[in-house]
Amino acid sequence: MYVWLEEALDDDASILVTANRRLARELNSMFAERRLQEGATAWRRPAIYSWHEWLAVLVESCRPDRSMPVRINNQQSRVVWEHCLRADIDDPLINIGSLARLCRDTWNQLHAWRVPLTECQARAAGQDQRIFARAAGRYETELQSRGWIDDAMLPDTLSEKFRQGTLQAPRKLTIAGFDRLSPQAATLIDSAVEAGAGKQHRAAMRRATGKLVSCETPDSELRAAGQWARKVLTTSPSARLAIIVNDLEKDADRSARLLREGFLPGWQYAQEQYGAALNVSFGRRLSDYPAIHDALLMLRFLARDLRAADISLLLRSPFFGDGSDFGRSRLELQLREVPDRQWSKSALLRFLRRRADKDNQTDGADWLDRIATVTERLQQVATRQSAARWAECVDQVLEVLRWPGTAALSSADFQLINRWRDLLNELARLDLVSGAITYDEAVARLDALAGDTIFQAETSTPVVSVLGVLEAAGMEFDRLWVTGLTAASWPPPGKPLVLVSRELQQLYAMPDAVPADTTAFAERVLRRLAASADEVVFSFPRLIGDAEQMPSALLTEFAIDASPPDSGWHAATLTAAPLVSVADRVPAMRRGETVTGGAATIKNQCHDPFAAFAFGRLGIRWLPLFEGGIPARIRGSLIHDALQRLYADLPDREAIRGWSKSQISQRIARAIEQPFRQHARYADSVLKQLLAIESERCATLLESVIAVDRGRNAFRIDSVESDVSVTLSGATFNLRCDRVDRHDDGGLIVIDYKTGAKRRFLTSGEPGDLQLVLYACALDASVAGLALFNVDSRETGLDGAGPAFNTADDWQRRLDEWKDIVRAAAAMIAAGDARLNVQQNSRDARPLDVLSRYAELRRES
């Protein structure tokens, strides 16, 4: 393997240049491995560089040369492109940053294929191409006037240095892994050869061999490839294996999961090193890594307001603070209890500070203190300053916030943090091309840099490498599997430049200018892969969705072999295992234990005891969602609070009838003031408007409630929002009654407000909800009626039963029967009943399926 490596590096004056960094790392590793096999303990690092690393080495060699122009990097170039584009584009809806990146990449391609800008300008057709041509002209003029060159112009500058003799050529120059050399790159290499370098081009030395197999689907294809790798390693543990996944960039994570399913079934619950045995070589944008994403989100929050969902991420992030997140999680739950809005730093700190102090949450208070500290520091610095000063400021801000946390860093984490620090250095270097900027602009630049940077941590040599098609350029293996080679996906669709005329691209033979070029390049890559291992397996899926697939037309020389077996999903084997009954049962309730959930737990007990156990005794709760506007639960809470204040003085019917119109208006205004004020205190402008609209609706509803109460039989209000506790058969429930009235015969009327769609208390003569019956059990008095008070803009009114509502027939007997149902359910809860109702529908069972194993039990029943 790599038998030519020793010859390519036979002395210290030899240089090996590869097409990509992965091949350079592979060759460096192979060189070191051979030195160790020879018994060496130390050696000079071989001169093995990727193409871009070699250019950097050449630039370093030119440092003493004062005629060397100032070089701007890709990010500095992007800033200059943005300035040049703004002369033509003033539409705020156009993303100038993305367009600048596209222009920069197009500019690089034009230089690589030596296309004159004058021809590009002359042949521009359509608005987009003309805008690019004009911006490119301004860009070129800007670089010339300032004496700058960019990465696109660097190879030409270095070629000139070789021709002038100011740049020393290596004794031997070997290039490897290049499927296609651009004319510009070929010129640079030729210039080095003319300056005295001996040139060698290395390609795979094996004879192109391989076989073709088909699989049922893309999923089964990847699982089969993983299973193949495990089988090979079983017989040849030292074999160098690789799996090439066509279109790996579409969903690298999913491809990795499917490959591991075949390679190591059950890897999800194995130790970490087993999952890492199969390494996916696919970098992600730096901003997609959680630690970097959270850092950028925090920096944005210090510049502008954020929605509650984003604040939630920052509160729960493990990358800030001292590692303890209990208090911060409690604060995040508080955030979910109020309407969503745009939170400013000052409003958030005021809102959460009271709760942190009230609950004595040390880590929550510490997090808030650090936010306040960095906010104050940012207010003390100049509004506009250089990018370098902002880079320094950002580093200090993150240090105060204890980013990236206090946990020990792994090797991959350490590399990630170092790459972030490099990014801050790149931000600082923008000083060359930009003047003083604001903090908001600095963060936006940093965000763009992170989104433009692809990062993957370097790891130890994996057992199996998973690569993209072009990543494997120049690499050699013992065994290789290449997936996804359908007629529709290989050759892949061409990607000609969109900002340059197609005719001009054809004239200069640029990549993908014509379909024939795309096909020829795909065939060249395929033959290179076939020659890169002793045994190569090509594969394709027969079905993608409902569409039948054929193998790539470039694989016609290979006969289709027998389909490999598909191991399927490992989890499917677990569902076939019989359920094991365990001797442990849910214990009965102990003295002092309280059931949560109130009547909802009783209701669950009647139709699914397991749900009653999960919610009532385990205390499971769903996290409230962040919803736009004012969520229904908060609208209901506002109305409940207002109704409590409306009747806080416990008036009777006659007093209510005696209220004048102005008195009613005043009472309603006082009733809704406090509930709405506490939400409006920290509201943004949009939420304040929504609360104003909701307060008008609430006032109308309270008027309708008063109108209903005025038309009722004689009563007086006995209590509002009263807390009661009741113990039934050993189960204790803490309850809160919305309202209790006293009928003129002395009996109690238990009322529960319903602020949503209309609800009826009785359905076919029985309570649809046992909530009111549970309240009746808790009240040690005669009950004259149970009623739901529907409070809604569509309909407001009482729906109840009992003597107070002229339904006195057998009332006490029926009430006692309902109470017996409640007591029986409470007794089963207290005894530890946690049976699962396998006859309920899947939708109702799904939320607790992980705990209850409903699906498996239903199959067994």
CORRAUR-V332324 format. One record per pair of residues at least 12 apart in sequence whose C-alpha atoms are under 8 Angstrom apart, sorted by sequence separation. I is the first residue (numbers start at 1). GAP is how many residues later the second one is. D is the distance in Angstrom with one decimal. If there is no record, write none. Layout:
I;GAP;D
I;GAP;D
This chain:
121;12;5.0
229;12;7.1
316;12;6.5
353;12;6.9
539;12;8.0
601;12;7.9
723;12;5.8
724;12;6.1
739;12;5.2
787;12;5.4
788;12;6.1
120;13;6.6
121;13;7.4
297;13;7.6
315;13;5.5
316;13;6.0
723;13;4.5
724;13;7.5
737;13;7.8
738;13;6.5
739;13;6.5
773;13;7.7
787;13;3.7
82;14;6.3
315;14;6.7
601;14;6.9
722;14;5.5
723;14;6.5
737;14;7.6
738;14;5.3
772;14;6.2
786;14;5.4
787;14;6.4
31;15;7.8
82;15;6.6
85;15;7.4
260;15;7.2
353;15;7.2
427;15;7.9
496;15;6.8
601;15;5.5
676;15;7.0
721;15;6.1
722;15;5.3
737;15;7.0
738;15;6.5
772;15;7.6
785;15;6.8
786;15;5.6
117;16;7.7
298;16;6.9
315;16;7.7
316;16;7.4
352;16;8.0
495;16;7.9
496;16;5.2
721;16;5.3
722;16;6.9
785;16;5.5
786;16;6.6
836;16;7.2
838;16;6.5
297;17;7.7
315;17;6.2
495;17;5.9
496;17;5.5
720;17;7.1
721;17;4.5
722;17;7.3
785;17;4.2
28;18;7.1
82;18;5.5
225;18;7.2
260;18;7.1
334;18;7.9
427;18;7.3
494;18;5.1
597;18;6.8
598;18;7.8
720;18;5.6
721;18;5.9
784;18;5.5
785;18;6.2
836;18;7.5
78;19;7.6
81;19;5.4
117;19;7.8
294;19;7.6
349;19;6.5
427;19;6.5
494;19;7.9
596;19;7.2
597;19;5.5
676;19;7.2
720;19;4.4
784;19;5.4
785;19;5.5
838;19;6.9
839;19;7.7
28;20;6.8
117;20;7.6
173;20;8.0
294;20;6.7
312;20;5.8
596;20;4.6
719;20;5.7
720;20;6.5
752;20;7.3
784;20;5.6
785;20;6.9
838;20;5.4
27;21;7.5
79;21;7.8
331;21;6.5
334;21;8.0
494;21;7.0
595;21;5.1
596;21;6.6
646;21;6.3
718;21;7.7
719;21;5.2
751;21;7.5
5;22;7.9
78;22;5.8
81;22;7.4
170;22;7.7
256;22;7.9
424;22;7.5
427;22;7.8
595;22;5.7
646;22;6.4
717;22;7.6
718;22;5.4
719;22;7.0
750;22;6.8
78;23;6.1
81;23;7.1
169;23;5.5
294;23;7.2
312;23;7.7
349;23;7.7
374;23;5.9
423;23;7.6
594;23;7.7
596;23;6.6
672;23;7.0
717;23;6.3
718;23;4.9
838;23;7.7
24;24;6.0
169;24;7.5
173;24;6.0
175;24;7.9
256;24;6.5
331;24;7.1
494;24;6.0
646;24;7.8
717;24;4.2
718;24;5.9
24;25;5.8
171;25;6.8
172;25;5.1
173;25;5.8
174;25;5.8
175;25;6.4
176;25;6.1
177;25;7.4
294;25;7.5
331;25;7.0
493;25;7.8
645;25;7.8
646;25;5.1
716;25;5.6
717;25;6.1
750;25;7.4
761;25;8.0
5;26;7.7
24;26;5.7
78;26;6.6
169;26;5.8
170;26;7.3
171;26;4.8
172;26;4.4
173;26;4.9
174;26;4.6
175;26;5.1
176;26;5.0
177;26;6.7
374;26;7.1
423;26;7.1
492;26;7.7
642;26;7.9
645;26;4.9
672;26;7.6
715;26;6.5
716;26;5.4
750;26;7.2
761;26;6.5
23;27;7.7
77;27;7.3
168;27;7.4
169;27;6.0
170;27;5.3
171;27;6.1
172;27;6.0
173;27;6.3
174;27;5.7
175;27;6.2
176;27;6.4
308;27;7.1
374;27;8.0
423;27;7.3
491;27;6.8
644;27;7.8
645;27;7.8
672;27;7.4
715;27;5.6
716;27;6.9
761;27;6.1
21;28;7.4
156;28;7.0
159;28;7.0
163;28;6.3
169;28;5.5
170;28;7.9
172;28;7.7
174;28;7.0
252;28;7.4
291;28;6.3
308;28;7.9
491;28;5.7
643;28;7.0
715;28;4.8
716;28;8.0
760;28;7.0
21;29;5.1
103;29;6.8
107;29;7.6
155;29;6.9
159;29;4.9
162;29;5.9
327;29;7.5
395;29;7.9
642;29;4.8
714;29;6.8
715;29;5.6
759;29;7.2
18;30;7.6
20;30;5.1
155;30;6.9
158;30;7.1
162;30;6.0
165;30;7.0
252;30;6.9
370;30;6.6
371;30;7.3
492;30;7.6
641;30;7.9
642;30;5.0
669;30;7.5
714;30;5.8
15;31;7.9
16;31;6.2
17;31;6.0
18;31;6.2
19;31;5.8
20;31;6.6
156;31;8.0
160;31;7.9
163;31;7.6
370;31;5.9
491;31;5.3
523;31;6.4
641;31;7.8
668;31;6.2
759;31;6.8
15;32;5.0
16;32;4.7
17;32;5.0
18;32;4.6
19;32;5.8
156;32;6.9
159;32;5.6
163;32;6.7
226;32;7.8
227;32;7.9
230;32;8.0
308;32;5.8
392;32;7.9
490;32;7.2
491;32;7.8
758;32;5.9
14;33;6.9
15;33;6.1
16;33;6.3
17;33;5.4
18;33;5.8
155;33;6.2
159;33;7.4
162;33;6.0
222;33;7.0
226;33;4.6
230;33;5.3
249;33;7.2
307;33;6.9
308;33;6.4
328;33;7.8
331;33;6.9
391;33;5.4
642;33;6.7
748;33;7.2
750;33;7.6
757;33;7.8
12;34;7.5
15;34;7.8
17;34;5.8
225;34;6.6
226;34;6.1
228;34;8.0
229;34;6.4
230;34;7.6
248;34;7.8
307;34;5.7
308;34;6.9
327;34;4.9
367;34;7.7
391;34;7.2
638;34;7.9
641;34;6.3
668;34;6.8
747;34;7.3
748;34;6.2
749;34;6.1
754;34;6.7
756;34;7.6
758;34;7.7
12;35;7.7
223;35;5.4
224;35;7.7
226;35;7.1
227;35;4.4
228;35;7.5
307;35;4.7
308;35;6.8
327;35;6.7
328;35;6.5
668;35;7.7
747;35;5.1
748;35;4.6
749;35;5.5
750;35;6.4
751;35;6.2
752;35;6.6
753;35;6.0
754;35;6.0
755;35;6.1
756;35;7.4
757;35;7.2
222;36;5.7
223;36;5.0
226;36;4.4
227;36;4.7
306;36;5.2
307;36;6.0
327;36;5.5
328;36;4.5
391;36;6.3
746;36;7.9
747;36;5.0
748;36;5.2
749;36;4.6
750;36;4.9
751;36;5.0
752;36;5.0
753;36;4.7
754;36;4.8
755;36;4.9
756;36;6.3
9;37;7.2
17;37;6.8
222;37;5.2
223;37;7.2
225;37;7.1
226;37;4.1
227;37;7.8
305;37;5.6
306;37;5.3
326;37;7.3
327;37;4.6
388;37;7.8
391;37;5.8
638;37;5.9
747;37;4.7
748;37;6.7
749;37;5.7
750;37;6.3
751;37;5.7
752;37;5.9
753;37;6.0
754;37;5.9
755;37;5.5
758;37;7.2
9;38;7.8
223;38;5.9
224;38;6.0
225;38;7.8
226;38;7.8
305;38;5.2
306;38;6.9
325;38;6.6
326;38;7.8
327;38;7.9
390;38;7.6
638;38;7.1
737;38;7.0
747;38;7.9
749;38;7.3
751;38;6.5
753;38;6.7
754;38;7.9
761;38;6.1
762;38;7.5
219;39;6.5
223;39;4.2
305;39;4.6
324;39;6.4
325;39;7.5
328;39;7.6
388;39;6.7
389;39;7.3
416;39;7.9
664;39;7.7
760;39;5.9
761;39;5.7
762;39;7.7
112;40;7.1
222;40;7.5
223;40;7.3
304;40;7.1
305;40;7.1
387;40;6.1
388;40;3.7
735;40;7.6
759;40;7.9
760;40;7.7
761;40;7.6
111;41;6.0
322;41;7.6
387;41;5.0
388;41;6.8
416;41;6.9
743;41;6.8
111;42;6.9
321;42;7.6
386;42;7.9
387;42;7.4
388;42;7.6
415;42;6.1
773;42;7.6
777;42;6.5
88;43;6.8
108;43;7.6
109;43;7.9
302;43;7.2
387;43;6.2
388;43;6.6
415;43;8.0
776;43;8.0
108;44;4.7
301;44;7.5
387;44;5.6
107;45;7.2
321;45;7.6
386;45;6.2
412;45;5.3
773;45;6.7
774;45;7.2
85;46;7.7
321;46;6.3
412;46;7.2
773;46;6.2
85;47;7.9
88;47;7.9
320;47;7.9
412;47;7.4
87;48;8.0
770;48;7.9
774;48;6.6
386;49;6.5
387;49;6.9
390;49;6.9
773;49;7.4
85;50;5.5
385;50;8.0
386;50;4.5
387;50;6.7
656;50;7.3
84;51;5.3
385;51;4.5
386;51;6.1
391;51;8.0
726;51;7.5
84;52;7.7
384;52;5.4
385;52;5.5
390;52;6.6
726;52;5.1
770;52;7.4
384;53;4.9
385;53;6.6
480;53;6.2
485;53;7.2
656;53;7.6
657;53;5.5
725;53;6.6
81;54;7.4
84;54;6.0
384;54;4.5
474;54;7.9
479;54;5.5
482;54;7.6
485;54;6.1
486;54;5.4
656;54;6.4
724;54;6.8
84;55;6.1
383;55;5.8
384;55;7.1
387;55;6.5
470;55;7.9
473;55;7.8
477;55;6.1
478;55;5.1
479;55;6.1
480;55;6.3
481;55;5.7
482;55;6.1
483;55;6.1
484;55;6.2
485;55;5.0
486;55;7.1
724;55;7.9
749;55;7.3
383;56;7.2
473;56;8.0
476;56;4.7
477;56;4.7
478;56;5.5
479;56;5.0
480;56;4.7
481;56;4.6
482;56;4.8
483;56;4.9
484;56;4.8
653;56;6.8
654;56;7.9
472;57;8.0
475;57;6.6
476;57;5.8
477;57;7.4
478;57;6.8
479;57;6.0
480;57;6.2
481;57;5.9
482;57;6.2
483;57;6.0
484;57;6.7
653;57;6.2
81;58;6.5
474;58;7.6
481;58;7.6
629;58;7.0
80;59;7.0
635;59;7.8
639;59;6.3
643;59;7.1
653;59;7.7
630;60;7.4
653;60;7.9
654;60;7.7
488;61;7.7
491;61;7.4
629;61;7.0
630;61;7.8
653;61;5.9
743;61;6.7
487;62;7.1
488;62;8.0
490;62;5.7
652;62;7.8
653;62;5.6
486;63;6.3
487;63;5.6
489;63;7.7
652;63;5.7
653;63;6.0
486;64;5.6
487;64;5.1
488;64;7.3
490;64;8.0
652;64;3.7
486;65;4.4
487;65;3.8
651;65;6.1
652;65;5.8
485;66;6.1
486;66;4.8
487;66;6.1
650;66;7.1
651;66;5.9
485;67;5.7
650;67;4.9
650;68;6.3
113;69;5.9
114;69;6.9
650;69;6.7
112;70;5.7
113;70;5.5
114;70;6.6
647;70;7.8
650;70;7.8
112;71;6.3
113;71;6.2
112;72;4.9
648;72;6.9
77;73;6.7
111;73;7.1
112;73;7.1
302;73;6.7
647;73;7.3
72;76;6.8
74;76;7.3
644;76;5.9
70;77;6.5
71;77;5.7
72;77;6.2
73;77;6.1
74;77;6.8
644;77;6.5
69;78;5.9
70;78;4.8
71;78;4.9
72;78;5.0
73;78;6.3
69;79;5.6
70;79;6.2
71;79;5.5
72;79;7.2
69;80;6.3
71;80;7.4
321;80;6.1
322;80;7.1
320;81;5.8
321;81;5.2
320;82;5.3
321;82;7.2
323;82;6.2
71;83;7.8
319;83;7.5
320;83;5.0
322;83;6.3
323;83;5.9
319;84;5.4
320;84;6.1
321;84;6.0
322;84;5.7
323;84;7.0
319;85;4.4
320;85;5.0
321;85;7.4
318;86;7.9
319;86;4.2
705;86;7.2
318;87;6.3
319;87;7.8
708;88;7.6
708;89;6.3
701;90;6.6
708;90;7.9
701;91;6.7
705;91;6.8
713;91;7.8
701;92;6.5
704;92;6.5
705;92;7.4
644;94;7.9
729;94;6.5
299;95;7.8
701;95;7.7
728;95;5.9
729;95;7.9
731;95;5.9
697;96;7.8
730;96;7.7
731;96;6.8
729;97;6.2
730;97;6.7
640;98;7.8
728;98;6.0
729;98;4.8
731;98;7.0
55;99;7.9
59;99;7.7
728;99;7.0
731;99;5.1
55;100;7.4
58;100;7.4
730;100;5.7
65;101;7.8
729;101;7.0
295;103;7.5
62;104;7.7
62;105;6.7
61;106;7.2
295;108;7.5
58;109;7.7
291;113;6.6
640;113;7.4
639;116;7.6
636;119;5.6
636;120;7.7
292;128;7.6
598;135;6.1
303;136;6.9
304;136;7.9
595;136;6.6
598;136;6.9
303;137;5.5
594;137;6.8
595;137;5.9
596;137;6.7
598;137;6.2
593;138;7.7
594;138;5.0
595;138;5.3
596;138;7.4
591;139;8.0
593;139;7.0
594;139;6.0
595;139;7.6
300;140;7.5
592;140;8.0
594;140;7.4
589;141;7.3
589;142;7.0
300;143;6.6
299;144;6.7
296;147;7.6
296;150;8.0
296;151;6.6
23;154;7.5
15;155;6.6
14;156;5.9
17;156;7.5
19;156;7.8
13;157;5.6
14;157;5.6
15;157;6.2
16;157;6.0
17;157;6.2
18;157;5.7
19;157;6.5
20;157;7.7
13;158;5.4
14;158;4.7
15;158;5.1
16;158;4.7
17;158;4.8
18;158;4.9
19;158;5.1
13;159;6.8
14;159;6.1
15;159;6.3
16;159;5.8
17;159;6.4
18;159;5.7
19;159;5.2
14;160;7.9
16;160;7.5
18;160;7.2
287;160;7.4
287;163;5.0
288;163;7.9
8;164;7.6
286;164;5.1
287;164;5.4
8;165;7.9
285;165;6.8
286;165;6.2
8;166;6.2
285;166;5.6
286;166;7.8
603;166;7.1
285;167;6.7
286;167;5.7
603;167;6.6
285;168;5.6
286;168;5.8
602;168;7.3
285;169;4.5
286;169;5.7
284;170;5.3
285;170;6.1
599;170;8.0
283;171;5.6
284;171;5.6
599;171;6.2
600;171;7.2
283;172;4.9
284;172;6.7
599;172;4.5
283;173;4.5
598;173;7.6
282;174;6.8
281;175;7.6
599;175;6.4
279;183;5.8
278;184;6.1
279;184;7.8
281;184;7.1
277;185;5.3
278;185;6.1
279;185;6.4
280;185;6.3
281;185;5.8
282;185;7.2
276;186;7.2
277;186;5.1
278;186;4.8
279;186;5.2
280;186;4.6
281;186;5.3
282;186;7.6
277;187;6.4
278;187;6.1
279;187;5.9
280;187;6.4
281;187;7.5
278;188;7.1
8;192;8.0
4;198;7.9
613;216;7.1
612;217;7.5
248;219;7.5
249;219;7.6
606;219;6.5
613;219;7.7
248;220;5.6
602;220;6.7
605;220;6.0
609;220;7.8
613;220;7.4
243;221;7.4
245;221;7.1
247;221;7.0
613;221;5.8
241;222;7.2
242;222;5.5
243;222;6.3
244;222;5.9
245;222;6.3
246;222;6.2
247;222;7.9
612;222;7.6
240;223;7.4
241;223;5.2
242;223;4.6
243;223;4.8
244;223;4.9
245;223;5.5
246;223;6.0
602;223;6.1
605;223;7.9
610;223;7.5
611;223;7.8
240;224;7.3
241;224;6.5
242;224;5.7
243;224;6.3
244;224;5.6
245;224;6.7
602;224;6.8
605;224;7.2
609;224;6.3
610;224;4.3
242;225;7.2
244;225;5.9
609;225;5.0
610;225;5.3
611;225;7.9
609;226;5.3
610;226;5.2
608;227;7.1
609;227;6.2
610;227;7.7
244;228;7.7
608;228;5.9
609;228;7.4
608;229;5.2
607;230;7.1
229;235;7.4
242;235;7.0
241;236;6.0
244;236;7.5
246;236;7.4
240;237;5.3
241;237;6.1
242;237;6.8
243;237;5.9
244;237;6.1
245;237;6.1
246;237;6.0
247;237;7.9
611;237;7.6
240;238;5.1
241;238;5.1
242;238;5.1
243;238;4.8
244;238;4.6
245;238;5.1
246;238;5.4
239;239;5.8
240;239;6.6
241;239;5.9
242;239;6.6
243;239;5.9
244;239;6.2
245;239;6.6
246;239;7.1
239;240;7.3
243;240;7.6
589;240;7.9
588;241;7.9
589;241;5.0
588;242;5.5
589;242;6.5
610;242;7.5
588;243;4.4
589;243;6.8
587;244;7.1
588;244;4.5
587;245;5.3
586;246;5.0
585;247;7.6
586;247;7.0
586;248;6.9
225;256;6.8
222;261;7.4
221;262;7.2
218;266;7.2
204;270;6.7
203;271;6.5
204;271;7.9
204;272;7.2
579;277;7.8
579;278;7.7
575;281;6.7
340;286;6.1
336;287;7.8
337;287;7.2
339;287;7.7
340;287;6.1
341;287;7.6
336;288;5.9
339;288;7.3
340;288;5.8
341;288;7.9
336;289;6.8
339;289;7.5
340;289;6.7
333;290;7.8
336;290;6.3
339;290;6.7
340;290;7.4
339;291;5.4
339;292;6.7
179;294;7.1
178;295;6.8
339;295;7.3
177;296;4.8
178;296;7.1
338;296;7.2
177;297;3.6
337;297;7.9
176;298;6.0
177;298;7.2
262;304;7.9
265;304;8.0
266;304;6.2
262;305;6.1
265;305;5.5
266;305;7.7
261;306;8.0
262;306;7.7
261;307;7.8
261;308;6.6
261;309;6.7
309;317;6.3
221;318;7.4
308;318;7.0
208;319;6.5
221;319;7.2
208;320;7.7
210;320;6.1
221;320;6.4
209;321;5.6
208;322;4.8
209;322;6.5
218;322;7.6
207;323;8.0
208;323;4.1
218;323;5.3
204;324;6.9
207;324;5.5
208;324;7.8
213;324;7.2
215;324;7.2
217;324;4.8
206;325;5.0
209;325;7.5
210;325;6.2
211;325;6.5
212;325;5.9
213;325;6.3
214;325;5.4
215;325;6.3
216;325;5.4
217;325;6.1
218;325;7.6
205;326;7.0
206;326;6.6
209;326;6.9
210;326;4.6
211;326;5.1
212;326;4.7
213;326;4.8
214;326;5.1
215;326;4.7
216;326;5.2
217;326;5.2
218;326;6.7
204;327;5.9
205;327;7.8
206;327;7.1
209;327;6.7
210;327;5.7
211;327;6.0
212;327;5.5
213;327;6.8
214;327;5.7
215;327;6.0
216;327;6.0
217;327;6.0
204;328;5.7
206;328;7.3
210;328;7.0
214;328;6.4
351;331;7.0
348;334;7.6
347;335;5.4
343;339;8.0
224;340;6.4
227;340;7.4
339;340;7.8
343;340;7.9
224;341;6.4
338;341;7.2
342;341;7.9
343;341;7.2
179;342;7.9
224;342;5.3
341;342;6.7
342;342;6.0
212;343;7.8
223;343;6.4
224;343;6.9
341;343;6.3
223;344;6.7
179;345;7.3
221;345;7.6
223;345;7.2
341;345;7.8
179;346;6.7
212;346;5.9
214;346;7.0
220;346;5.6
341;346;6.4
211;347;5.8
212;347;6.2
213;347;5.3
214;347;7.4
220;347;7.8
210;348;7.3
211;348;6.9
212;348;4.9
213;348;4.9
214;348;7.4
215;348;5.8
220;348;7.0
339;348;7.9
211;349;7.2
212;349;5.7
213;349;6.2
214;349;5.4
215;349;7.0
211;350;6.9
213;350;5.6
214;350;7.8
75;351;7.5
79;351;8.0
97;351;7.7
213;351;7.4
76;353;7.6
80;353;6.7
76;354;5.6
79;354;6.9
75;355;7.6
79;355;7.5
76;356;7.7
76;357;6.2
132;367;6.5
129;369;7.7
129;370;4.6
128;371;6.3
129;371;5.9
129;372;7.4
75;374;7.1
124;376;6.6
125;376;6.6
124;377;6.0
123;378;6.4
120;380;6.6
120;381;7.5
123;381;7.3
120;384;7.3
119;385;7.9
106;391;6.8
106;393;7.2
115;393;6.8
114;394;7.8
113;395;6.8
103;396;7.7
113;396;7.9
113;397;6.5
22;449;7.1
23;449;7.6
26;449;7.9
23;450;7.4
20;451;7.3
23;451;6.8
23;452;6.3
20;453;7.9
19;454;7.2
19;455;7.9
18;456;8.0
2;474;7.0
1;475;6.5
1;476;7.4
